Amino acid sequence: MTDNMVDLATLKLRRESLTAQRASGVARVSYDGKMVDYRSIAEIDRAIEALDREIAAAEGRRMVRQVRITATKGL
């Protein structure tokens, strides 16, 4: 494994840690002896989304996003 490649288990562990910290409202996450401070919940959400993309790539699948647009006449 090279420095740029991280194994799937590590990615999932990081995601679990971020998700737990987000739920608790704490913006400080530690894993593998490292400490990361996030400025906001939105920043944690972006980190989780990035990890989701990395996990999907490591598992050989694509992330599927759907955008639904609805409109009304406003009557």
MODELLER restraints for C-alpha pairs under 7 A, 6 or more apart:
rsr = mdl.restraints
at = mdl.atoms
rsr.add(forms.Gaussian(group=physical.xy_distance, feature=features.Distance(at['CA:8:A'], at['CA:55:A']), mean=6.41, stdev=0.5))
rsr.add(forms.Gaussian(group=physical.xy_distance, feature=features.Distance(at['CA:8:A'], at['CA:58:A']), mean=6.37, stdev=0.5))
rsr.add(forms.Gaussian(group=physical.xy_distance, feature=features.Distance(at['CA:11:A'], at['CA:51:A']), mean=6.63, stdev=0.5))
rsr.add(forms.Gaussian(group=physical.xy_distance, feature=features.Distance(at['CA:11:A'], at['CA:55:A']), mean=6.41, stdev=0.5))
rsr.add(forms.Gaussian(group=physical.xy_distance, feature=features.Distance(at['CA:14:A'], at['CA:31:A']), mean=6.74, stdev=0.5))
rsr.add(forms.Gaussian(group=physical.xy_distance, feature=features.Distance(at['CA:15:A'], at['CA:48:A']), mean=6.06, stdev=0.5))
rsr.add(forms.Gaussian(group=physical.xy_distance, feature=features.Distance(at['CA:15:A'], at['CA:51:A']), mean=6.38, stdev=0.5))
rsr.add(forms.Gaussian(group=physical.xy_distance, feature=features.Distance(at['CA:17:A'], at['CA:29:A']), mean=6.80, stdev=0.5))
rsr.add(forms.Gaussian(group=physical.xy_distance, feature=features.Distance(at['CA:18:A'], at['CA:29:A']), mean=6.48, stdev=0.5))
rsr.add(forms.Gaussian(group=physical.xy_distance, feature=features.Distance(at['CA:18:A'], at['CA:44:A']), mean=6.87, stdev=0.5))
rsr.add(forms.Gaussian(group=physical.xy_distance, feature=features.Distance(at['CA:18:A'], at['CA:48:A']), mean=6.77, stdev=0.5))
rsr.add(forms.Gaussian(group=physical.xy_distance, feature=features.Distance(at['CA:21:A'], at['CA:27:A']), mean=6.67, stdev=0.5))
rsr.add(forms.Gaussian(group=physical.xy_distance, feature=features.Distance(at['CA:21:A'], at['CA:29:A']), mean=6.60, stdev=0.5))
rsr.add(forms.Gaussian(group=physical.xy_distance, feature=features.Distance(at['CA:22:A'], at['CA:41:A']), mean=6.63, stdev=0.5))
rsr.add(forms.Gaussian(group=physical.xy_distance, feature=features.Distance(at['CA:22:A'], at['CA:44:A']), mean=6.88, stdev=0.5))
rsr.add(forms.Gaussian(group=physical.xy_distance, feature=features.Distance(at['CA:27:A'], at['CA:37:A']), mean=5.84, stdev=0.5))
rsr.add(forms.Gaussian(group=physical.xy_distance, feature=features.Distance(at['CA:27:A'], at['CA:38:A']), mean=5.05, stdev=0.5))
rsr.add(forms.Gaussian(group=physical.xy_distance, feature=features.Distance(at['CA:27:A'], at['CA:39:A']), mean=6.78, stdev=0.5))
rsr.add(forms.Gaussian(group=physical.xy_distance, feature=features.Distance(at['CA:27:A'], at['CA:40:A']), mean=6.69, stdev=0.5))
rsr.add(forms.Gaussian(group=physical.xy_distance, feature=features.Distance(at['CA:28:A'], at['CA:35:A']), mean=6.98, stdev=0.5))
rsr.add(forms.Gaussian(group=physical.xy_distance, feature=features.Distance(at['CA:28:A'], at['CA:36:A']), mean=5.68, stdev=0.5))
rsr.add(forms.Gaussian(group=physical.xy_distance, feature=features.Distance(at['CA:28:A'], at['CA:37:A']), mean=4.45, stdev=0.5))
rsr.add(forms.Gaussian(group=physical.xy_distance, feature=features.Distance(at['CA:28:A'], at['CA:38:A']), mean=6.15, stdev=0.5))
rsr.add(forms.Gaussian(group=physical.xy_distance, feature=features.Distance(at['CA:29:A'], at['CA:35:A']), mean=5.77, stdev=0.5))
rsr.add(forms.Gaussian(group=physical.xy_distance, feature=features.Distance(at['CA:29:A'], at['CA:36:A']), mean=5.22, stdev=0.5))
rsr.add(forms.Gaussian(group=physical.xy_distance, feature=features.Distance(at['CA:29:A'], at['CA:37:A']), mean=6.47, stdev=0.5))
rsr.add(forms.Gaussian(group=physical.xy_distance, feature=features.Distance(at['CA:30:A'], at['CA:36:A']), mean=6.17, stdev=0.5))
rsr.add(forms.Gaussian(group=physical.xy_distance, feature=features.Distance(at['CA:38:A'], at['CA:44:A']), mean=6.48, stdev=0.5))
rsr.add(forms.Gaussian(group=physical.xy_distance, feature=features.Distance(at['CA:53:A'], at['CA:63:A']), mean=6.42, stdev=0.5))
rsr.add(forms.Gaussian(group=physical.xy_distance, feature=features.Distance(at['CA:56:A'], at['CA:62:A']), mean=5.95, stdev=0.5))
rsr.add(forms.Gaussian(group=physical.xy_distance, feature=features.Distance(at['CA:56:A'], at['CA:63:A']), mean=6.36, stdev=0.5))
